[in-house]
């Protein structure tokens, strides 16, 4: 589970790890609700009303928490896992695609669009960080609201 990972962090990284997981958890639960389809199939982790439900039983509304299996956060797709790719591993793939699309839309609105960003499971993380719009809500957005 995610909790197992958090518990294994060295003491000096515990608070940072908890904050990072909380941000990831919010992005995962908010983003997954915006993805109605996994390729040609209905997103298996949404209820009929569009709420996130990772339980597999449809209807309990189980969102990603620290107790959720880590497999929901480890990407896998057909090209890396073979034709029987696990739907849980597809969550991060589809979330990456969603956030990439949203990032491209923001860049287009700002007139900064050059070439659409494409991110796959093979894209190195440092490259992704250089390409995405990165901001802190409290530091960058809240002052604009006051």
C-alpha positions as CSV (number, residue, x, y, z in Angstrom):
1,X,0.0,0.0,0.0
2,X,1.0,3.6,-0.2
3,X,1.1,3.6,3.6
4,X,3.8,0.9,3.5
5,X,5.9,3.2,1.4
6,X,5.3,6.2,3.6
7,X,6.2,4.1,6.7
8,X,9.6,3.2,5.1
9,X,10.7,6.8,4.6
10,X,13.7,7.9,6.6
11,X,12.6,10.2,9.5
12,X,13.9,13.3,7.9
13,X,11.6,12.7,4.8
14,X,8.4,11.7,6.6
15,X,6.7,15.1,6.6
16,X,7.8,15.8,3.0
17,X,6.5,12.4,2.0
18,X,3.2,12.9,3.7
19,X,2.7,16.3,2.0
20,X,3.7,14.9,-1.4
21,X,1.3,11.9,-1.0
22,X,-1.6,14.3,0.1
23,X,-1.0,16.3,-3.1
24,X,-0.8,13.2,-5.2
25,X,-4.0,11.8,-3.6
26,X,-5.9,15.0,-4.4
27,X,-4.6,15.0,-8.0
28,X,-5.4,11.3,-8.5
29,X,-8.9,11.5,-7.1
30,X,-9.8,14.7,-8.8
31,X,-8.2,13.8,-12.1
32,X,-9.5,10.2,-12.3
33,X,-13.1,11.5,-12.1
34,X,-12.4,13.5,-15.3
35,X,-11.5,10.4,-17.3
36,X,-14.7,8.6,-18.5
37,X,-12.9,6.2,-20.9
38,X,-9.9,3.9,-20.7
39,X,-9.1,3.6,-24.4
40,X,-12.3,2.1,-25.9
41,X,-13.8,1.0,-22.6
42,X,-15.6,2.8,-19.8
43,X,-13.4,3.8,-16.9
44,X,-13.8,0.8,-14.5
45,X,-13.1,3.0,-11.5
46,X,-16.0,5.4,-11.9
47,X,-19.5,4.8,-10.6
48,X,-22.5,5.4,-12.9
49,X,-22.7,9.0,-11.5
50,X,-19.0,9.6,-12.3
51,X,-17.6,9.3,-8.8
52,X,-14.2,7.6,-8.2
53,X,-14.6,4.1,-6.8
54,X,-11.5,2.0,-6.6
55,X,-13.2,-0.9,-4.8
56,X,-14.1,-2.8,-7.9
57,X,-17.6,-3.4,-6.6
58,X,-19.1,-0.2,-8.0
59,X,-20.9,1.9,-5.5
60,X,-18.8,2.2,-2.4
61,X,-17.0,5.4,-3.5
62,X,-13.6,4.2,-2.4
63,X,-11.1,6.9,-3.4
64,X,-7.3,6.6,-3.3
65,X,-6.0,6.7,0.3
66,X,-2.8,5.7,2.0
67,X,-4.4,2.2,2.4
68,X,-5.0,1.8,-1.4
69,X,-2.8,-0.8,-3.1
70,X,0.3,0.7,-4.7
71,X,-0.7,-1.0,-8.0
72,X,-3.0,2.0,-8.7
73,X,0.0,4.3,-8.8
74,X,2.5,2.1,-10.7
75,X,2.0,2.6,-14.5
76,X,1.5,-0.3,-16.8
77,X,0.1,-0.5,-20.3
78,X,-0.1,-3.0,-23.1
79,X,3.3,-2.0,-24.5
80,X,5.0,-2.6,-21.1
81,X,2.8,-5.3,-19.6
82,X,1.6,-7.3,-22.5
83,X,-2.0,-7.6,-23.8
84,X,-3.4,-8.3,-20.4
85,X,-2.4,-5.0,-18.9
86,X,-4.0,-4.4,-15.5
87,X,-6.6,-1.7,-15.3
88,X,-5.2,-0.4,-12.0
89,X,-1.9,0.4,-13.7
90,X,-3.7,2.3,-16.4
91,X,-4.8,4.9,-14.0
92,X,-1.5,6.8,-13.9
93,X,-1.2,6.4,-17.7
94,X,-4.5,8.1,-18.3
95,X,-3.9,10.7,-15.6
96,X,-0.6,11.6,-17.2
97,X,-2.4,12.0,-20.6
98,X,-5.1,14.2,-18.9
99,X,-2.6,16.4,-17.2
100,X,-0.5,16.7,-20.3
101,X,-3.6,17.7,-22.3
102,X,-4.6,20.3,-19.7
103,X,-1.0,21.6,-19.6
104,X,-1.1,22.0,-23.4
105,X,-4.4,23.9,-23.2
106,X,-3.0,26.3,-20.6
107,X,0.0,26.9,-22.8
108,X,-2.2,27.6,-25.8
109,X,-4.4,30.0,-23.8
110,X,-1.3,31.9,-22.8
111,X,0.0,31.9,-26.4
112,X,3.1,29.9,-25.4
113,X,2.3,26.9,-27.4
114,X,5.0,25.7,-29.7
115,X,4.6,22.0,-30.2
116,X,2.1,19.9,-28.3
117,X,3.7,18.0,-25.4
118,X,3.6,14.2,-25.6
119,X,4.3,12.2,-22.5
120,X,4.5,8.4,-22.3
121,X,5.6,5.9,-19.7
122,X,9.1,6.0,-21.4
123,X,9.5,9.8,-21.0
124,X,12.2,10.5,-18.4
125,X,10.8,12.2,-15.3
126,X,13.4,15.1,-15.4
127,X,12.3,15.8,-19.0
128,X,8.6,15.9,-18.0
129,X,9.4,18.3,-15.1
130,X,11.1,20.7,-17.6
131,X,8.1,20.6,-20.0
132,X,5.2,21.0,-17.6
133,X,3.8,24.2,-16.1
134,X,4.7,23.9,-12.4
135,X,3.1,26.1,-9.7
136,X,2.3,26.2,-6.1
137,X,-1.4,27.1,-5.4
138,X,-0.7,29.0,-2.2
139,X,2.2,31.0,-3.6
140,X,1.1,31.5,-7.2
141,X,-2.7,31.4,-7.3
142,X,-4.1,32.6,-4.0
143,X,-2.6,36.1,-4.3
144,X,-4.5,36.5,-7.5
145,X,-7.8,35.8,-5.7
146,X,-7.2,38.5,-3.0
